[in-house]
Amino acid sequence: MTDSKDSRPAPPPVMGKRQRLTTATARVLHEQGVERTTIADIARAADVPTGNVYYYFKTKDELIEAALSEHTGNLATLTARLDQLPEPRERLKALIGGWVDQKDIAARHGCPMGTLAVELDKRYEDGLDLAAGQVIRRLVDWVEQQYRLLGAADPEGLALTLVAAYQGMSLLSNALRDPEIMTREGARLIRELDALVVA
């Protein structure tokens, strides 16, 4: 059977320049850090002429804000997908599995939000540090809700422990350039979830 025009999948929509810049900013900041990243770096990664960046974003801080929005959107997409799973324990295990799937990126650059939050906190108090913390807070809140749905005692404490474990394993994987730390620690977290006794 031959493919007809009607049976071919539609091509993915082409991202506009603003979205390309936002996506590129999130990626380049993760790879290079805030201080080392220039607007020219972001423009190059987004395949946008440097002069065009200023049409969409007047300052580097506006680009950082856009990157934080990108991270928030990515987290919302991830949690919405995980919410399709029927049971909270499965959702948490899938979250951990996703972290482990990103082990090579973590070993090279660390956690995208964790590293950005730390770097923005050290820059100066401009509100961006608080905005970065809010993205991580959304993750903690979602994890806490899963533990609450499970009927676990101290869902807030368990959520903080799980997200802290992720941040720690990302940091160690990056510092030691060892992606298998993510694999081993992810397996340990899943064993702990399997062993969690709930009411």
N, C-alpha and C positions, 0 to 999 in steps of 0.2 A: 504494500500500500504506500502511496506517495503522500507527502505532506501537502495539504492544501493551505492556502493563506488563512482560511478560517480555523484550522486546527493548530496553528502555531501559537505558542504562548505569547502574550503581549510582552513587549520589552519593558524592563523596569523604567519607572519615570526618571527623567534626568533631573538631578538636583540643581537647583538654582545657585547662583554665586553665594548668596548669604548663607544657605545651608552648607555648601561646600566649605566656606570659611569657618563656620561653627564646628563642623565635624573635624576639619583639619586642625583647628585650634586645640580641641580636646586631645587629639592624638599627639600633636607635636609637643604640647605642654607635658604630656605623660612621658614622652621619649626624651625630651631635652631639659625640662624644668622651666619654671617661669622666668628666672633671671637670664638664662642662656637663650631663650626664644625671642626672636625679633619678629616684627610684623612682616618683614620680607620672607622669613622662614615659613610663616603661616601662608602667605600669598603663594609661595612656590608649591607648598604641599597641596593647596587647594586649586592649583592651576588657574590662578586669578592674577592679573597684573597688579603689582604692588600699589599703584596709584588708585586702583578701583576699591581697595580695601576701605579707604576712608569714606567712600560713599555709603558703606554699610555700618562701619564701626569707626568712631572718631579717635579712640584711644586703645591702647593695649588692654587697659582694664575693662573696657567694654567687650573686647574679645574674650577675656577671662570669664566675665559674666555669662557670655554666650556659651562658653565651654561648660560652665556649671549647669546651665540650662540643658545642655546636651546630655550631661551625666544624669540629671534628674529625669529626663525623658527616657534614657536608656534603662534606668532603674524601673521606671513605671512600666515600660514594655516588658522587662524581665519578670517583674512580680505579677503582671497580668497574665503572662504565659504560665507561670508557675501556679497561679490560682486556678488554672484549668485542671490541675491534678486533683483527684477526689479527696485526698487525705493530707492533713497538715504535716505529718511526719514525712510523707513522700515529697512534699514541697520543699521541706528543709533539706532533705537528702539530695534533691535535684539542684538546689542552690549550691550546696557544697560541691556536687559534681561539676557544675558550671565553673566554680572557682578552680577546681583541679584541671579542667579542660584548658584554662588560660595559664597553665603553669610555666610555659616558655616565656610568655610575656611578663609574668610576675618575676621570673628569674632575671630578666633583662632590665625591667623598669619598675618593679614593685606594683602595688595596687594603684590604679589610676586615681581614685578619690583620696585614698590615704596619703599618698605622696603629695598630692596637690594641697590637701588640707594642711599638712605640716609646713609646706613651703609658704603658703599664703599666711599662715600664722606668724611665721618668722619675719615676714616682710615688714608689715606695719599694720596698725589697726585701721582698716579702711572699709570694713563691712564685708569684704570678699572672704575674709577668714571665717566670719560667722556664716556666710552663705555656703561655704564648703562644708562646714560642720552640719548644716541643715540637710545636705544630701545624705551624709552618713546617718544622721538621725532618722531619716525616712527608712533606711535599710533596717536599723535597729528596731524601729516601730513595727515594720512588717514582720520581722523575725519574732518579736514579742507576741504579735497577734497569733502567729502559728503555734507557739508554745501555749498560749491561752486557749486556743481551740482544742489543743491536745488535752487540756485539763492538767497541765504540769504545774507543780508548785513553783512559785517564784519565776513567772514567765519573764519578767523584766531582767532579773539577774541572769537567767539562762540566755536571753537574747544578747546581753552585753558580753557574756562569756564567749558565745559563738562568734560574734562579729570581731571581738578582740582576738580570738584565735585565728581568724582569717587574716587580720591585719598583721599579727605576729608571724604567721607562716609566710605571708607575702614578703615581709621585711627580711626575714632570714633567708628565704629563697633568693631574694635579690642580693643581699649582702654577701652570701656565700656562692652566688651564681650557680645554684643547685635546684633545678626544677623538681627534682624528686622529693624535696622537702614538702612541696605542695601535695604530691601523691601520698606520701606517708601520713602526713597530718590530716589530709582529707579523709583517708581511710579510718584514721583514729576517731575523727569527729562523727563519721557515719556509724562506727561501732558504738559510740556513746549514745547516739540517737536511738539505735536499735535496742540498747539496754535500758533506755529511759522508761521508768515505770510511772504510769500516770493513773489517776483515780478513775 
